[in-house]
Every structure is written in C-alpha cells, then in structure tokens.
C-alpha cells in the first residue's frame, strides 16, 4: 500500500512519524512523508520518500507571533489566539500543498496538526488514521492538555475537551469549508467540526504514547489505539563527538539540559540561569542548544555544549534530563530511566510535566515563566539525590523499553485501514 504520512510542526512532531514510517516500510508498504521542506534531508536520509507542505516552523517560532505563542503558557485562550495569528499568513497555501502532497496515496496517516489529511482522504476515497502524540479525544479521566488539572471532577474534564475543540474549529471553519468546496469538491461538513463525524464512523487513531505513562481512558472506544512510543534511534554508523565521549569519561554523569525547538527571546539569559543552577547544585552539565533555546555563552570546564545528540545514546549516560516537556523529549527521557526535570513553555508541555511529577520520576515542574536559578538548582539536586525517584525512573524506563510502539501501531494500521474507508 502507498502510505503518505502527514507530519506538521517541529522536529519533535516529525521524528516519531519517521519511526512509524520505517516500521510501515519494513512491513512492505511504500511510505512517503509529507512535511516541511527543512526536514527533507532528515526524511530522505532515512530512506523514506518526501513531499513538501507549506510552512517553516523554525521561522514561525522565531517570529514575533511565534514568541507570543510560546509565552501563552497554559492559558488556552491566549494559546489558540496566538496560534491563529501565527498560522493565518500560511493557512491557505498549507491546505493546498497538503492536497497536492497526498495525491496517489492509498492511505493517509496524519499528525495532530495535520488533521486536514482526514478531509483529503474523504475526497480521495481512501482510508485515513490519526497519529497524535498527545491525548486529544474527549474523556472524563483527565482534562484537555490545554487546561490545568484543577480537580473539578469528570464533567469539568469532559467539558474542557469539547471547549478546546470548538475554540480551534470555529475560527478555522470558513477557511476549511471553502477549501473543501473549491479544492476537494466536498459538501459542507458538520458545524461542530470533524469530531462528530469521526466519532460516528469510529475513525481509527494511533496514539503514540505509552500506557505506562498515561493509562488509556476507560471511556475511549476500541478504535482509539494507545500503541506505545515511536522511537527513532541513532542512525546506523553514527558516532558521538570525541570531545563528548572524553567529557563523559572525565567525571560523574552530568545533567543534560536542552529545550528543543523552544526559541527563547533571550537565550543568553536562559543559559546564565542554567549555568548558575548547575554550579549551585554542584553538577556537571551538557547543554543541547537545539534551535536556540540556549545561548552561546562562554562555558566553564565542567559544562559541554552540542547542537544535537541522539537522545537514545545520550540520555542513559546522564544523571538527569532538563527539558521543555515536548512529547518526544519526554518519552526519550522516561525511556532512559533517569529522572526528568521539566521546564514547560506552553501547549501540552505542562500536561506531560504533571504526568512526570505524578509518576514520581521527576520533581515538580519549573514553568519557563518562573525559571530561576534557585528553583532549577533545587529541582536538579532532588533529581540527582532522591534515591526513591531514581528507582522509580529506572523501573519506568525498563517498562517503556520493553514496549514496541511502532510494531503495535503497524499491526493496528493493518487491521484498521480497511475499516477506515
């Protein structure tokens, strides 16, 4: 089967779908990843086909609108308002390129922000499956990832999911309806958005997270599959920088710090806080600079800096991991079996930070807007010194490493794709 995987967003959104694509390819499918042009070398380097869709996520994050979006924290109204400000200039062209990228597909698998793939599949008469990394379907078990868990009960939890879906859908509805009519040749859809028809038709979804981290809600239908994480390990033949190997061997395991694609307005200030916190906690450190969340400050001899190192190689070799709480980085930290210290910026990151704390595998999160030397140093010391936390993190890591989320997702795809027509 010719399968197009539609991955929209940052590297953390794309990489798990590359892993899923490799699993599908190994099962005999022809796989092409439709994503942003900047990821073309990454995708083709793994032997998958590539098709471009509109958008430059790094440029968008670095823009004023992108910085306002990152600063929205856990306020769903601000998060959604700034999201639309960010997307408005490219939304029309994005939808057109999604349609173009999916031509010739016999099935579509789409990420959280690629839900347009659901409508494209309808127009083409082919099956489609969702592939989100965070829980999106309404449930009474916990609130939407965009809302705080303030323990108001199951009705509050359920209401937050429907509210977020409408806050996202209604501003998009005129644009999507015009695209459906003019490009896809489809009739008007439900006033309430895609969720209602999806529920009615039992639209299948592959959830790329582990039940050891977030148990599957009892009120989800059997067409919603929680498969486990989709990990993409270091490519064959990859070798770490010699300087990093020497640094790791020269002392006790360091603390790894990196904020992925979360571009800070003042990366140098963030770096100063991190360096001071490491010094106060008396810990060596490795800084992963990513897209610029950490600055280029002069480093002390007990801190090593790198732009990017495969998580599966690095994280098991460190004492703890400090990161932003993106779904993929959270998964990699938990898999490594070391405590995680989350500094969430926005979106679903506070949700995963809450899960890490609830599981007892990391200290209380330090929100980016409240990041100080003292708070980060205290969190680092707890992660390094709390033996109970370290034992729980190691046990959870063993559970996650025993899972094979890609294999389970491929099996679910084979079973569900025919039913998704």
C-alpha positions as CSV (number, residue, x, y, z in Angstrom):
1,X,0.0,0.0,0.0
2,X,1.2,3.5,-0.8
3,X,1.0,5.4,2.5
4,X,1.5,9.1,3.0
5,X,2.4,10.3,6.5
6,X,1.4,13.9,7.0
7,X,3.6,15.4,9.7
8,X,3.1,19.1,10.6
9,X,5.2,21.0,13.2
10,X,8.7,20.9,14.6
11,X,11.3,18.2,14.6
12,X,9.6,16.6,17.7
13,X,6.4,16.2,15.6
14,X,8.2,14.8,12.6
15,X,10.7,12.4,14.1
16,X,8.2,9.9,15.6
17,X,6.4,9.7,12.3
18,X,9.7,8.9,10.6
19,X,10.0,6.0,13.0
20,X,6.4,4.9,12.2
21,X,7.1,5.2,8.5
22,X,10.2,3.0,8.8
23,X,8.0,0.4,10.5
24,X,5.4,0.5,7.8
25,X,8.1,0.3,5.2
26,X,9.6,-2.8,6.8
27,X,6.1,-4.3,6.7
28,X,6.1,-3.9,2.9
29,X,4.3,-0.6,2.4
30,X,5.6,2.2,0.2
31,X,6.0,5.2,2.5
32,X,6.3,8.9,1.8
33,X,6.5,11.6,4.5
34,X,4.7,14.9,3.7
35,X,6.2,17.6,5.8
36,X,8.0,21.0,5.7
37,X,11.0,21.5,3.3
38,X,13.6,22.0,6.0
39,X,13.1,18.3,7.1
40,X,13.7,16.9,3.6
41,X,17.3,15.8,4.2
42,X,16.3,14.2,7.5
43,X,13.4,12.3,6.0
44,X,15.2,11.1,2.8
45,X,18.3,10.3,4.9
46,X,16.3,7.5,6.5
47,X,15.2,6.2,3.0
48,X,11.7,7.4,3.1
49,X,10.0,9.4,0.3
50,X,9.5,13.1,0.8
51,X,6.8,15.6,-0.3
52,X,6.7,19.2,0.7
53,X,3.9,21.0,2.6
54,X,3.9,24.8,3.2
55,X,5.5,26.1,6.4
56,X,8.8,26.9,8.0
57,X,8.3,26.0,11.7
58,X,11.6,27.4,12.8
59,X,11.0,30.8,11.2
60,X,7.5,30.8,12.6
61,X,8.7,30.2,16.1
62,X,11.3,32.9,15.8
63,X,8.8,35.5,14.6
64,X,7.0,37.9,17.0
65,X,3.8,35.9,16.6
66,X,5.7,32.7,17.4
67,X,7.3,34.3,20.5
68,X,3.9,35.4,21.7
69,X,2.6,31.9,21.1
70,X,5.4,30.4,23.3
71,X,4.6,32.9,26.0
72,X,1.0,31.9,26.2
73,X,1.8,29.3,28.9
74,X,-1.2,27.2,29.9
75,X,-3.8,29.8,29.0
76,X,-5.9,28.1,26.3
77,X,-7.4,31.3,25.0
78,X,-4.1,33.0,24.5
79,X,-2.6,29.8,23.1
80,X,-5.3,29.5,20.5
81,X,-5.4,33.2,19.6
82,X,-1.6,33.4,19.0
83,X,-1.7,30.1,17.2
84,X,-4.1,31.6,14.6
85,X,-2.1,34.8,14.4
86,X,0.9,32.5,13.5
87,X,-0.9,30.4,11.0
88,X,-3.1,32.9,9.2
89,X,-0.5,34.0,6.7
90,X,0.2,30.4,5.5
91,X,-3.0,28.5,6.2
92,X,-4.5,28.8,2.7
93,X,-1.3,27.7,0.9
94,X,-0.8,25.0,3.6
95,X,-4.1,23.4,2.7
96,X,-3.4,23.5,-1.0
97,X,0.0,21.8,-0.5
98,X,-1.5,19.1,1.7
99,X,-3.9,18.2,-1.1
100,X,-1.0,18.1,-3.6
101,X,1.2,16.1,-1.3
102,X,-1.4,13.3,-0.8
103,X,-2.0,12.7,-4.5
104,X,-1.5,9.0,-5.4
105,X,-1.8,7.9,-1.7
106,X,-3.8,4.7,-0.9
107,X,-3.9,5.6,2.8
108,X,-3.0,8.7,4.9
109,X,-1.7,8.9,8.5
110,X,-1.7,12.4,9.9
111,X,-0.2,14.0,12.9
112,X,-2.0,16.3,15.4
113,X,-1.7,19.5,13.3
114,X,-2.2,17.6,10.1
115,X,-6.0,16.8,10.5
116,X,-6.5,18.2,7.0
117,X,-5.4,14.7,6.0
118,X,-8.7,13.4,7.2
119,X,-10.6,15.6,4.7
120,X,-8.2,14.8,1.9
121,X,-8.7,11.1,2.4
122,X,-12.5,11.6,2.2
123,X,-12.1,13.4,-1.1
124,X,-9.8,10.7,-2.5
125,X,-11.9,7.8,-1.1
126,X,-9.0,6.2,0.8
127,X,-8.6,5.3,4.5
128,X,-7.1,7.7,7.0
129,X,-5.8,7.3,10.5
130,X,-4.9,9.9,13.1
131,X,-1.4,9.7,14.7
132,X,-1.2,12.2,17.6
133,X,1.4,12.1,20.3
134,X,-0.8,13.6,23.0
135,X,-4.4,12.7,24.1
136,X,-7.0,14.6,22.1
137,X,-10.3,12.7,22.3
138,X,-12.8,13.8,25.0
139,X,-12.6,11.8,28.2
140,X,-13.8,12.1,31.8
141,X,-10.4,10.7,33.0
142,X,-8.5,14.0,32.7
143,X,-8.9,17.5,31.2
144,X,-7.7,18.6,27.9
145,X,-3.9,19.0,27.6
146,X,-4.6,22.8,27.2
147,X,-6.3,23.1,30.5
148,X,-4.9,22.8,34.1
149,X,-6.0,19.7,36.1
150,X,-7.7,21.6,38.9
151,X,-9.6,18.5,40.2
152,X,-13.2,19.7,39.5
153,X,-14.4,16.2,38.5
154,X,-15.3,14.3,35.4
155,X,-17.7,16.8,34.0
156,X,-15.0,19.6,34.1
157,X,-12.6,17.2,32.4
158,X,-15.0,16.3,29.6
159,X,-16.1,19.9,29.1
160,X,-12.5,21.1,28.6
161,X,-12.0,18.8,25.6
162,X,-15.1,20.0,23.8
163,X,-14.4,23.6,24.6
164,X,-10.8,23.4,23.1
165,X,-12.1,21.6,20.0
166,X,-14.6,24.4,19.4
167,X,-12.1,27.2,20.1
168,X,-9.9,25.7,17.5
169,X,-12.6,24.8,14.9
170,X,-14.8,27.8,14.7
171,X,-12.2,30.3,13.6
172,X,-11.0,27.7,11.0
173,X,-14.4,26.7,9.7
174,X,-14.8,29.3,6.9
175,X,-11.4,28.6,5.5
176,X,-11.8,24.9,5.7
177,X,-15.3,24.9,4.2
178,X,-14.0,27.0,1.3
179,X,-11.1,24.6,0.8
180,X,-13.4,21.6,1.0
181,X,-15.7,23.1,-1.6
182,X,-13.2,24.6,-4.1
183,X,-10.3,22.1,-3.8
184,X,-11.7,18.9,-2.5
185,X,-15.1,19.0,-4.1
186,X,-16.8,18.0,-0.8
187,X,-20.1,19.2,0.7
188,X,-20.2,21.3,3.9
189,X,-19.1,19.4,7.0
190,X,-20.6,19.5,10.5
191,X,-21.0,22.9,12.1
192,X,-19.2,21.4,15.2
193,X,-16.2,20.3,13.2
194,X,-14.6,16.9,12.5
195,X,-15.0,15.3,15.9
196,X,-18.7,14.4,15.5
197,X,-18.4,12.6,12.2
198,X,-15.2,10.9,13.4
199,X,-17.0,9.6,16.4
200,X,-19.9,8.4,14.4
201,X,-17.8,6.5,12.0
202,X,-15.4,5.2,14.6
203,X,-12.5,6.9,12.9
204,X,-9.3,5.0,13.9
205,X,-6.5,6.7,15.7
206,X,-3.0,5.5,16.6
207,X,-1.8,7.2,19.8
208,X,2.0,7.4,20.1
209,X,2.4,7.3,23.8
210,X,2.8,4.6,26.5
211,X,0.1,3.4,28.8
212,X,2.8,3.1,31.5
213,X,2.9,6.9,31.4
214,X,-0.7,7.7,30.7
215,X,-3.2,4.9,31.1
216,X,-5.8,4.6,28.3
217,X,-9.1,6.2,29.4
218,X,-11.9,3.6,30.1
219,X,-14.4,5.8,28.1
220,X,-12.4,5.7,24.8
221,X,-13.7,3.5,22.1
222,X,-11.8,0.4,20.8
223,X,-10.9,2.3,17.6
224,X,-8.5,4.5,19.6
225,X,-5.3,2.6,20.0
226,X,-2.6,3.5,22.5
227,X,0.3,1.8,20.9
228,X,3.3,3.0,22.9
229,X,6.0,5.4,21.8
230,X,7.5,5.6,18.3
231,X,11.2,5.9,18.9
232,X,13.8,6.7,16.2
233,X,17.2,5.7,17.4
234,X,20.6,7.0,16.2
235,X,21.2,6.1,12.5
236,X,23.5,3.1,11.8
237,X,27.1,4.1,12.0
238,X,26.5,7.2,14.0
239,X,29.4,8.1,16.3
240,X,29.4,10.7,19.1
241,X,31.8,13.6,19.0
242,X,35.1,12.6,20.5
243,X,35.0,15.6,22.8
244,X,31.7,14.5,24.3
245,X,33.0,11.0,24.9
246,X,36.0,12.4,26.7
247,X,33.9,14.7,28.7
248,X,31.6,11.9,29.9
249,X,34.5,9.8,30.9
250,X,36.2,12.6,32.8
251,X,33.8,12.7,35.8
252,X,30.5,11.6,37.2
253,X,27.4,11.6,35.0
254,X,26.4,15.1,34.1
255,X,22.9,16.7,33.9
256,X,21.7,17.2,30.3
257,X,19.8,20.5,29.6
258,X,18.0,21.3,26.4
259,X,14.8,23.0,25.3
260,X,14.4,21.6,21.7
261,X,12.6,23.9,19.3
262,X,11.5,26.3,22.1
263,X,13.2,29.5,21.0
264,X,13.6,31.9,23.9
265,X,13.5,35.7,23.4
266,X,16.7,35.9,25.4
267,X,18.7,32.6,25.1
268,X,21.8,34.1,26.8
269,X,19.8,34.9,29.9
270,X,18.4,31.3,29.9
271,X,21.9,29.9,29.6
272,X,23.1,32.1,32.5
273,X,20.3,30.7,34.7
274,X,21.2,27.1,33.7
275,X,24.9,27.5,34.3
276,X,24.3,29.1,37.7
277,X,21.8,26.4,38.7
278,X,24.3,23.7,37.7
279,X,27.0,25.4,39.7
280,X,24.8,25.8,42.8
281,X,23.7,22.1,42.5
282,X,27.4,21.1,42.1
283,X,26.7,19.2,38.9
284,X,28.5,18.9,35.6
285,X,26.3,19.7,32.6
286,X,25.7,19.0,28.9
287,X,23.9,21.8,27.1
288,X,21.9,20.8,23.9
289,X,21.4,24.1,22.1
290,X,18.7,22.9,19.6
291,X,17.0,25.8,17.8
292,X,18.5,28.4,20.0
293,X,16.8,28.0,23.4
294,X,20.2,28.2,25.0
295,X,22.7,30.9,24.1
296,X,26.4,30.8,23.2
297,X,27.8,32.0,26.5
298,X,31.4,31.0,27.4
299,X,31.2,27.7,29.3
300,X,33.1,26.5,32.4
301,X,35.2,23.4,32.0
302,X,32.6,21.2,33.7
303,X,29.9,22.0,31.0
304,X,29.9,20.7,27.5
305,X,27.8,22.1,24.6
306,X,26.5,20.4,21.5
307,X,23.8,21.4,19.0
308,X,22.1,17.9,18.8
309,X,22.9,14.4,20.1
310,X,20.6,11.4,19.6
311,X,18.6,11.0,22.8
312,X,18.8,7.2,22.8
313,X,22.6,7.5,23.1
314,X,22.9,10.4,25.4
315,X,20.1,10.2,28.0
316,X,21.1,6.9,29.5
317,X,24.6,8.3,30.2
318,X,23.5,11.3,32.2
319,X,22.3,11.8,35.8
320,X,19.1,13.6,34.9
321,X,17.5,15.4,31.9
322,X,16.2,19.0,32.0
323,X,13.9,19.8,29.1
324,X,10.8,21.6,27.9
325,X,8.3,18.8,28.1
326,X,7.7,18.1,24.4
327,X,6.0,14.8,23.9
328,X,9.0,13.2,22.1
329,X,11.7,14.5,24.5
330,X,9.6,13.5,27.5
331,X,9.3,10.0,26.0
332,X,13.1,9.8,25.5
333,X,13.8,10.9,29.0
334,X,11.5,8.4,30.6
335,X,12.8,5.6,28.3
336,X,16.3,6.3,29.5
337,X,15.3,5.6,33.1
338,X,16.7,8.7,34.6
339,X,14.8,11.5,36.4
340,X,13.3,14.3,34.3
341,X,13.1,17.9,35.2
342,X,10.5,19.7,33.0
343,X,10.5,23.4,32.2
344,X,7.3,23.6,30.3
345,X,6.6,26.6,27.9
346,X,3.1,26.0,26.6
347,X,0.7,23.7,24.9
348,X,0.8,20.0,26.0
349,X,4.1,20.5,27.8
350,X,2.6,21.3,31.2
351,X,0.4,18.2,30.8
352,X,3.4,16.0,30.4
353,X,5.2,17.8,33.3
354,X,2.2,17.0,35.5
355,X,2.5,13.3,34.5
356,X,6.2,13.2,35.3
357,X,5.5,14.6,38.7
358,X,2.5,12.3,39.3
359,X,4.6,9.2,38.4
360,X,7.3,10.2,40.9
361,X,10.0,10.2,38.2
362,X,10.8,13.9,38.4
363,X,10.4,16.9,40.7
364,X,7.7,19.5,40.5
365,X,8.0,21.3,37.1
366,X,9.5,24.7,36.8
367,X,7.4,26.7,34.3
368,X,9.5,28.7,31.9
369,X,8.0,32.0,33.1
370,X,9.0,31.1,36.7
371,X,12.5,29.8,35.9
372,X,15.1,31.0,38.4
373,X,18.5,29.8,39.5
374,X,17.2,28.7,42.9
375,X,14.2,26.8,41.6
376,X,16.2,25.0,38.9
377,X,19.1,24.2,41.3
378,X,16.7,22.7,43.8
379,X,15.0,20.6,41.2
380,X,18.4,19.3,39.9
381,X,19.5,18.4,43.4
382,X,16.3,16.5,44.1
383,X,16.6,14.6,40.8
384,X,20.2,13.6,41.5
385,X,19.9,12.8,45.2
386,X,16.4,11.3,45.7
387,X,17.0,7.6,45.6
388,X,13.3,6.7,45.5
389,X,12.8,9.0,42.5
390,X,15.8,7.4,40.7
391,X,14.5,3.9,41.4
392,X,11.0,4.8,40.0
393,X,12.6,6.4,37.0
394,X,14.7,3.3,36.3
395,X,11.7,1.0,36.7
396,X,9.5,3.1,34.3
397,X,12.4,3.1,31.8
398,X,12.5,-0.7,31.8
399,X,8.7,-0.8,31.2
400,X,9.0,1.6,28.2
401,X,12.0,-0.2,26.7
402,X,10.1,-3.5,26.8
403,X,7.3,-2.0,24.6
404,X,7.4,-1.8,20.8
405,X,5.1,1.0,19.9
406,X,6.0,1.0,16.2
407,X,5.2,-2.7,15.8
408,X,1.9,-2.3,17.6
409,X,1.0,0.7,15.5
410,X,1.8,-1.2,12.3
411,X,-0.4,-4.1,13.4
412,X,-3.2,-1.7,14.3
413,X,-2.8,0.1,10.9
414,X,-3.1,-3.3,9.0
415,X,-6.3,-4.1,11.0
416,X,-7.9,-0.7,10.9
417,X,-7.0,0.7,7.5
418,X,-9.7,-1.3,5.6
419,X,-12.3,-0.2,8.2
420,X,-11.4,3.4,7.8
421,X,-12.9,3.8,4.4
